[in-house]
Amino acid sequence: MSLAIVYCRASQGIQAPLVTVEIHLSNGLPSLAIVGLPEAEVRESKDRVRSAIINSQFEFPARRITINLAPADLPKQGGRFDLAIAIGILVASGQLEAPQLSDYEFTGELALTGALRGITATLPIALAAKAAGRQLILPLANAADAALISNSKQYTASNLLEVCTHLNGSAPLTVLSQETHLLASNDNNSVPVDDLADVHAQQHARRALEIAAAGGHSLIMMGPPGTGKTMLAKRLLGILPTMSEDEALEAASIQSLGSNGLNSDNWRIRPFRAPHHTASAVALVGGGSQIRPGEISLAHNGVLFLDELPEFERRVLEVLREPLESGHITISRAARQADYPARFQLIAAMNPCPCGYLGDNNGRCHCSSEQVQRYRAKISGPLLDRIDMHIEVPRVQLQQLHNATKNEDSATVRDRVNLARQRQLDRGNCVNHLLSPQAIDDVCQLQSHDRQLLETAIEKLGLSARAWHRILKLARTIADLADSDAIQTSHLQEAIGYRRLDRQIT
């Protein structure tokens, strides 16, 4: 046989499109050409593959070798194609019998010795191979990531020779089994997280955090330094429902594309991202010469916490507007484009003025009204309009802290959140913050007097139609926490109360 076809996968955002590696051997002067839009790392694979084949006790064919990576218009980068190219050359030259070659996909970088080195973004490749119904052979170094996927047939190998002996049936590789402890142990009930019981005397903020967790709502907290805004935000993870396996795999796939890779030990924990206020728009959205996901995508199915919100550059904050609505971000560059999911829960914190002490009883604030207005105007009206809940977190007197009774812990609050989430899923198969405008009328059937109350509030506060919908979604979540089939007047009044910062900031 002088022609072999091997399957591999490229990396394009969170997707792993199929790449068909076609290897053809023909007569002529010995040469090796790789076509199909390969980048420098892929073009250099010919030297790695040649040495790996020779050092694995095979013969590198002294013929004209043409390697086509199809489709031709898909950019290929990285060393992930090395293993597929080497297998294709061995099959095409008749040195390897692999009758079931079309049932497999291969990925991995080859060392000059023939050893297999790990690659990045293994999880999207393994998920795509499972969806295609093929068996995947990958480096042993990537076993932990691939083991997260249940009911898939995957093999890991240490070197090229092990792969060859598996394909010809002389020494089959062991099927990679899923690490069951990763599924059983890594949820919010077993991994230590900050407990909500540590927060004293901030009952209004605790209530808002519970509502935000129950309905997946975004939240902004305003208050002087030291009132517990950051403390509250960090404790949101402890009351959020555990991710489903599909949600966890999607979030883990994005983590595997990041610069720090994936930590498979806590893959079932919702991500919590807290970028510094000096972060650039690219750091937040993603991009770079080799496109990588940004903080908003790394927070997918988790929490994005922005502390000192007005200290972020305004143009950086404005990039949040689209993903807050759509739940995904598309990064376009001259040569390529990548689409990443970005369904995150935004939690933000800010001071009431530049010095932070506006309204404090000790009179420490000397900011003028113009300074306060200029400081708050750093947050645009369109961005604020997309944040569901606005609350004030006031300073707590020391006497209140000393006399504070024991608060509910995160586990108790999480039980109520889980019940409310389940009501939402049973009713509409989605969380309340994802309700479409068309579904709101069916889910939130207001009485005539409640509808009049809401219309009056919208008119007096000068809110938009978007804010109308967000108030209804918020009231629906409050009703779910109260185990109420219908939205009551008290639920609607509480929801309206969480929009009172609109007039103060804009």
N, C-alpha and C positions, 0 to 999 in steps of 0.2 A: 504494500500500500504506500502510495506517495502523497496521500492527502488525508488529513485528520481534522476533525472538528471537535473542539473542546469548549465547554461553557464556563464563563467567569462572570463577574459583576463589577461594574464601575461604581463610583460614589458621586451622587448628584443631590446635594442637600440631604434630606432625610431619606431619599429614595436610593435604591441600588439597582439601576437598570441593567438588564441582561446584556452581556457582551459575548458574541460568538467569536472564538479564536480559531481562525482557519489557517492551517499550516500546510504548505505545498512544497514538496521537494522535486526539483527538476534538474536535468543535466545542464552543465555549464561550469564556468569558473566558480569555485567555492565562495559563497557570499551569504549574508543574512540581511534581509530588509524587512522592516516593520512599517506597515502602513495602517491608516485608519485614525488619523489625528492623535498620534501619541505625543506626549510631552517628554521633556528631557529624561525624567526618571524612567519612563517606559522604554525610550530608545536605548538607554544604558543597560537595559535588562539583557540584551544579547550577550554581553560579556559575563554577566552573572550566571546566565543560563548555561553558557558554554563550559565554564569552569565547574559548575555544579554537576553537569552531566558527566564530565570526564572524571571528577573526583568521586562519583557514585558508581564507578566501574562500568560505565557505558561508553560507547563511542560516539563522538560528535560527528555527524555525517559531513563528509567533504563534498557537498553538493550546493546547488543554488537553492537557498531556503527563503521562501516568501511567507511572511506572517501578516494576515489581515485581521484587524480588530474591528468587527462590525457591531453596530452601525458606524459608518465612516464619519458622520457629522457629530458624534458624541465625543467630547474631549476625554482622554484617558490619562490619568496621572497616578503616581505612586508605584510601589513595587508589588502590588496585589496580583498582577498578571503573570509573575515569574513562574509560578508552579504550573499554571495552565499551559504556558508556552512550552515549558520543558516536557510535560506529558505529551503534548501534541507532537513535538519533534520526535520523541521516542516511539510513539505509535506510527507516525508517518514513515519513519525509517525502518520499521519492522522489528525493532528491538523489544517492543512491549506489546503483548497481546492483552487487549482490554475490550472484550465483547460487549460489556455493558457500559461503555464510556458515556453514552448519551443520557444515562440515568444519574450522572454526577455533575456537580459543579466544584470548581477548585479555586482556592484563593490562598495567597501567601507569598512572601518574599523569600528568595533563595540566597543563602550565603554561598561563598565560593566553594565551601566544603560540601555543599549539598544539604546543609541543615536548613530547616524552615524557621524563618523569623516572623514574629507577630506583626500585624498590620493594625491600622486604625479603622474605626467605623465597621467593626465586625458584625455588630448586632443587626443593622439594616440588611446586610448581606444574608445573614442566617434566616431572618424573617422572610426575605424575598425568595430564598431557595425553598423554604418550607411551603410557601404559597404556590410555588411552581411545581411542587411534588417531586423535587429532586433531592438526592443525598448530597451533603456538603462535606468536603474534606478541607480542613483548615489547620493552621499551625497550633501546636500544643499550647503556645503562649496565649492564645485567644480562647482557651477552653472555658474559662470562668464566665466570659461574656456570653458565649454560645449556649452554655448550660442553662441560662435563664429561660430559654424557650422550651416549653413543654410539647410533648408529642411530635418531636421532629427527629429525623435520622441524620446524625452528624458524626463525623469521625475526626479525630485529631492525630497528627503525625509529627514526628520530630525531624524527619529528613525526607528527601526525595525517594530514597530507596524503600522506605517503609510504605510510601504511597504506591510505588510500582508493584511491590509484593502483594499488596492488598488488591490491586486491580487485576493481577493475573491469577489471584486465588490461592497463592502459595502460603501467605501469612496474613489473614484478614485482620484489619484493625478493629479495635473494640469500639462499639457504639458509645458515643458520649451520652452519659446519663445526666438527667437534670439534678442539680444539687437541691434536694428537697428542703434542706434547712434554710435555703435562701427564701423559699416561699413561706415556710412555716414561721420563721422567727422574725423576719424584718417587716414589722408593721408598727403602727403607732402604739400598740399595747406592750411591745417588748423592748423597743429601742428607747433609751433614756432621752427625754425631751424636757424642756423647761416647763414647769407646772404653773397653771393659772392660779393656783392657790397662793402663790407668792405675791400676787398683786392685791394690795389692801386698799380699801376705801374708795376705789375708782369704780363704783357700781355701774354708772352710766356707760363708761368705756368698756367694762366687761360685758355688759348687755349688747353693746354695738358689735363687739368682736364675735359674740355668739351668733348674732343675726348674720353677720358677714360670712361666717363659716357655714351656716346652714344653707344659705342661698348662693354662695359663691360671689358675693358682692364686693366691689372695691370700696376702699375706706380711706379717708384722710383725717388725721388727728392734728389739732392745733392746740398748743399750750406752751407755757414757759419751760425752760430747761429743768430736768430732774423730776418731772411729773409722771414718768413711767411710759412714755409713748413707745420707745424702743423695746422696753420690757414687755409691753402688751403685744407688739408685733411679733416678737420672737416666740411668744406662747401660742400664736395662732396654729402652728403646726400640730400642737398637742391636742387640739379639739377638732381638727379636720378629719373627715372620714378617710379610711385607708383606701388607697388606690386599687382599682381592679387590676387584674393581670395585664389586660390590654392597655390600660392607661399607663401602668408602670413600664411596660415594654416600649411604648411610644416615647415616654420621658427619658428612659434609659438610652434609647437610640440617639436622641439629641445629645445627651451627655457624652456618649461615645465619640461624637464629632468635635467636642470642645477641646481646648488646648490641654486640659487636665485629664481627659479621658473619663472612663466610667469606673466608679468604685462599686463593684458588684456586691459588696457586703451590705449596702443599705439601699438597694435599688427600689425597694417597695416604699421608701420614705419620700414623701412629696418634697421636691426641691425648694430650697429657700435661698434666694439670691438677694444680696444687699450691696449693690455697687456703690462706690464712693461718689460724692457729688462732683468730683473732677472727671468722671468718666465721659468719654466722647460719644458722639452719636453712633459711630461705628462700633464702639464697645457695647452699646446698648442694643443696637439693631442687628449687628453682624456685618461681615464683609471682609475686607482685606484682599491682598493679592491672591491668596488661596482662600476662597470664601469659607468662613466658619460662622456658626450661629453666635448671636449676641446674647446678652443677659436676658432679654425678653423671651427668647426661645429656650434658653437653658432653664428658665422658670416655668416652662410649659407644664400644666397640671399641678403647679405649685404656687409659690408666693414670690412676688417681686416687691421688695421693701426698699423704698426710696426715703432715706432719712435726710433731714434738712432740705426739703423739696425746693424752696426758692433759691438755694445755692447752686442748683444745677443750671447750666446754660439754658436759656429759653428755647433755642433751636434744638437742643437735645431732648427737652421735655416734649416738644411738639411731635417728635417721631412716635410717641406713644399713642397718638390719637387714632391712627388707622388700626393697629393691632388690637386696641381695646374694643373696637367695634367688630372687626372681622375675625379675630382669633388666629391670624397667620400673618406672615411678613414675606414679601418677595424682594430678594436682593438682586439687582440687575447690574451687571458689569458689561464692558464692551464685548468680551469674548464668551461670557457665560451668564447663567441665571440660576438662582437657587431659591426654592420655596421652603420655608420652615414654619411649622405650627407654633403659635404663640398665644395659647389660651391660658393666661396667667391671672392670678388674683392680685391686683395692685393694692398695696398698703403703703400709705405715705404719711410722713410726719413733718411738721413745720412749727416754727415759733410764731407768735402773733405780731412781732415787729423785729427790726434789725437787732436790737439788744436782747430781745427775748422776754422782757418783763412787763409788757403792756398790761395794765389792769392789776398789777401786783399791789397789794396793800402797803408794802413798805416804800412805795414811791421811787423805786430805783430807775424806772423808765423815764428818759428825757427825750424820747423820739418825737419829732413833730408829726403832725397829721400827714404832711406831704411825704415824709420819710416812710411812714407806715404804709401809705397808699402805694408808693413806689415799690416797696418791698413785696407787698401782696400781689401787685400787678405783674410780677414775674411769672405768675401762674396764669395762663390765658383762660379766658372764659370758655372756649370750646373744650379745653382739657378738663376743666373743673366740671363742666356739664356732663362729662362722661364718667365721673366718679359718683357712685351711688349714694354714699353716706359721708356726711361731714359732721364731725363732732369736736367739741372742745374738751380738753383734758386739763382741768384746773389744778392749781397747787393744792396739796393736801397738808393740813396743819399737823404738827407733830402729835398733838393730843389725839387726833383721829387715828393716827397710826398706832399709838400706844393702846388705845381702847378698841382697836379693830378686832372683831370676832373672826373665827376661823372661816375662811372662804371655801366655796366649792372647788374641788380640784378639777383638773383637766378631764379626767376619766368620766366624772359625773356630767360635765357639760357636753362632752363628746357623745354620750348616750342620747341626749336630747337632740343634738345635731344630726346624728345618724337616723333617728326616727323621722325628723323633718325632711331629710334628704330622701328617705325611702318613700314618704308621702308624695314628694314631687315626682320621683321616678315612676311610681305607680299611676299617677295621674296623667302625666304627659311625656314620660320617658326622657325627661331632660331636667336639669337643674334650673331653678327659677331665673337666674340671671341670663340664661340662654333662650328664654321664651321669645318667640318672634312677635312682632307687633300684631300679626294676624291672630295669634293664639291667645293674646292677652284678654281680649273680650270674652272668650270662652272660659278662661281660667279665673279671671277676676271680674266676676259679675257683681257690680256695685249696686246698692240701692240708690234710689233717686236723690235722697238727701246726702248720701255720701258722695255721689257724683258731683252734686252742687258744691259740697265742701272742697273737693279737689279742684274744681274749676276756679273757685274763689282764691284758693291758695296759689294756683299757677299764675293767675292774673296779678295778684298782689306782689308775689315774689319775682315776677317777670321771667318765669322759667319757660323753657322750650318744650316742643313736643317730645323730644328725647327724654327730658326730665320727667314729663308726664308718665311715659312708659316705665321709667326706672322707679318712680314712686310706687306705681302699681305692682311691679315685681317685688319691691321691698315689702309692701304691705302683704303680699301673698306669702312671703317667707315668714313674716311675723305671725300670720294666721296659722301657718303650718307648725310653727313652734308651739303655738297654743292649742294645737290639735283641733282647729276649727275648719269646718268645711267651707265656710263663707268668710269673706273679709268683713270684720266688724268696724264700727266707727273708731273705736280705740286703736285698732291696728292701723287704720289709715292716718289717724292723727299722729301716731308715733312715727310712721314713715315720712310724713311731711316734715316733722321736726328734725329729721336728719338732713334736710336741705337748707338749713338756716344760714350756712356760711356763704351761700351764693351771693347775697347782697353785700357781705362784709369784704369779700376778696375781689370781686369783679368791680 
